[in-house]
């Protein structure tokens, strides 16, 4: 756990602290997007092919597995406290890439979806609820899959709001307790 600090809190739990949480999310994003484009699956858009593609995909897959394993380990060892937002963001990245892969295979059921980049773009616009309308499902199967993605997106938004609210309540409680101790001592 080089570069990470383990701190014991008043409630007896240990939490991992350090500046590397954001870096891990960025690395996961880079690894999964790199793997997405290197994967010999669907139409290109910006596909990396040949031996380079295999190596990029293998490195991306390995990096993604390592990041997921670290998250699971932290949840098991430290009770998941302090890493919930990071875990949700990593899961969201993986869900987005998974849907992008599904959409590229269903491209005949979409209007305007022709490449991997189109597929990833459509996934991100759906997650962000922007929905420009330039790419949209026209087949029943595609509409069903997009509906599933929209429901999962709502679950992620609710989970992030819940975790953020919990962290705010926890910090407020810690400040109240510190103020009470300061008054008593």
Beta strands, then each sheet from edge to edge (+ up, - down):
strand 1: 5-8
strand 2: 14-17
strand 3: 110-111
strand 4: 136-137
sheet 1: 1+ 2-
sheet 2: 3+ 4-
end
